[in-house]
Each structure stands twice: as C-alpha cells, then as structure tokens.
Amino acid sequence: MINIALYKPDIPQNTAAIVRLSACLNLRIHIIEPCGFNLDDSRFKRVAMDYVKLSEITRYSDFENFKNKNNKSRIILLTTKAKKFYHEFKFKKNDFLLFGRESAGVPEEVHTSSYESLKVPLSKEARSLNVAMTVAVVASEALRQNNFFK
Ligand SMILES: C[S@@+](CC[C@H](N)C(=O)[O-])C[C@H]1O[C@@H](n2cnc3c(N)ncnc32)[C@H](O)[C@@H]1O
C-alpha cells in the first residue's frame, strides 16, 4: 500500500479532499499533528462526506513520533525545493509520500530526515500546486509504477 503523510495540514477542505482520494484509491493516510482544525470541523465534513469511514487514518503527536513509528519505511518528501522530478523516481510499495503544510511547507529537519525529495515540474511563473492536487498527481504515479491499477 502507498502511504500519504500530511505535515501539520492547516486547510480542512484540502485534507478532506485527500481523505476522499485515499478512500477511492486505497491509500493510507498519516496526519502529523498539530493539525490546524478538528476532524469534526464542518468544512472538513462537507468535503470528506462519508469517505472518512472508508479511509484508514493514523495520527501522530509530532514528526519525531511519526518517524519512530515508521522507521523501516522510506519517507519521500514532496517539495517545490527539490531538484529531482517525481516522474523519474522509482517508488516502492509501502513508501511514505510526505506533503508539507499549505502555509509553510516543512522545516529543514524534515528535509534532512527524508530518504529523497521530489518535485512536480511547474511552469516558470507558478509557485506551487494545491497540496491535494499534488497528492493526486504523485500518488497516481506511485500506484501506476507498482501495478495497483490492475
Ligand atoms: C501550497 S504548497 C506549500 C508552499 C510553501 N510555501 C512551501 O514552500 O512549501 C503545500 C505542499 O504541496 C506540495 N507541493 C505543491 N506544489 C508542489 C510541487 N510542484 N512539487 C512538489 N510538491 C509540491 C508540497 O508538499 C508543499 O509543501
């Protein structure tokens, strides 16, 4: 299974869209706290709908806790600061794809703890994608490479 990890997400609708995507594509979700909202927030519920019941969500008190509990897996950071492209990388089953906070990405400590950093190439004028869109693009490639779509 491919794992999606969200670093301190702060926009409920984005996390909710990722929860729905994960329920539909059989991705496992990991939320590194603190989250900028509660999972019973009406904005979250409106987008996640009943898909939350179909998804597997694990929550961690902080990044240390997340790292310790998943120390046998590769953490692949998605960041606009990466030099390498996601579509040239070989993903493995059980990889953790880690996505940054909407307002601030991730701190340096997270960059250095990651096995690899990857980016989605963008047009010159663009700064970044919406985090939920990034999850859809990169998770699809990881699933395709590992034959999850058969
Ligand atoms: C809105 S962006 C955060 C922008 C933030 N200012 C930064 O410097 O990371 C939220 C998250 O989406 C992901 N993201 C957005 N665009 C991306 C891209 N082109 N390549 C890789 N990750 C991207 C990253 O995980 C990022 O931390």
PDBQT file of the ligand as one rigid body, heavy atoms in Angstrom, charges set to zero:
ROOT
HETATM    1  C1  LIG A 201       0.944  25.074  -1.144  1.00  0.00    +0.000 C 
HETATM    2  S1  LIG A 201       2.339  24.060  -1.029  1.00  0.00    +0.000 S 
HETATM    3  C2  LIG A 201       3.331  24.879   0.195  1.00  0.00    +0.000 C 
HETATM    4  C3  LIG A 201       4.043  26.055  -0.296  1.00  0.00    +0.000 C 
HETATM    5  C4  LIG A 201       5.080  26.508   0.713  1.00  0.00    +0.000 C 
HETATM    6  N1  LIG A 201       5.240  27.931   0.559  1.00  0.00    +0.000 N 
HETATM    7  C5  LIG A 201       6.416  25.803   0.507  1.00  0.00    +0.000 C 
HETATM    8  O1  LIG A 201       7.420  26.474   0.377  1.00  0.00    +0.000 OA
HETATM    9  O2  LIG A 201       6.473  24.554   0.558  1.00  0.00    +0.000 OA
HETATM   10  C6  LIG A 201       1.822  22.712   0.003  1.00  0.00    +0.000 C 
HETATM   11  C7  LIG A 201       2.562  21.438  -0.258  1.00  0.00    +0.000 C 
HETATM   12  O3  LIG A 201       2.170  20.921  -1.532  1.00  0.00    +0.000 OA
HETATM   13  C8  LIG A 201       3.242  20.183  -2.091  1.00  0.00    +0.000 C 
HETATM   14  N2  LIG A 201       3.573  20.796  -3.402  1.00  0.00    +0.000 N 
HETATM   15  C9  LIG A 201       2.944  21.806  -4.031  1.00  0.00    +0.000 A 
HETATM   16  N3  LIG A 201       3.471  22.018  -5.239  1.00  0.00    +0.000 NA
HETATM   17  C10 LIG A 201       4.456  21.110  -5.398  1.00  0.00    +0.000 A 
HETATM   18  C11 LIG A 201       5.367  20.790  -6.455  1.00  0.00    +0.000 A 
HETATM   19  N4  LIG A 201       5.370  21.466  -7.591  1.00  0.00    +0.000 N 
HETATM   20  N5  LIG A 201       6.246  19.775  -6.275  1.00  0.00    +0.000 NA
HETATM   21  C12 LIG A 201       6.252  19.073  -5.113  1.00  0.00    +0.000 A 
HETATM   22  N6  LIG A 201       5.420  19.327  -4.079  1.00  0.00    +0.000 NA
HETATM   23  C13 LIG A 201       4.530  20.318  -4.218  1.00  0.00    +0.000 A 
HETATM   24  C14 LIG A 201       4.394  20.245  -1.119  1.00  0.00    +0.000 C 
HETATM   25  O4  LIG A 201       4.376  19.090  -0.313  1.00  0.00    +0.000 OA
HETATM   26  C15 LIG A 201       4.072  21.511  -0.324  1.00  0.00    +0.000 C 
HETATM   27  O5  LIG A 201       4.688  21.521   0.922  1.00  0.00    +0.000 OA
ENDROOT
TORSDOF 0
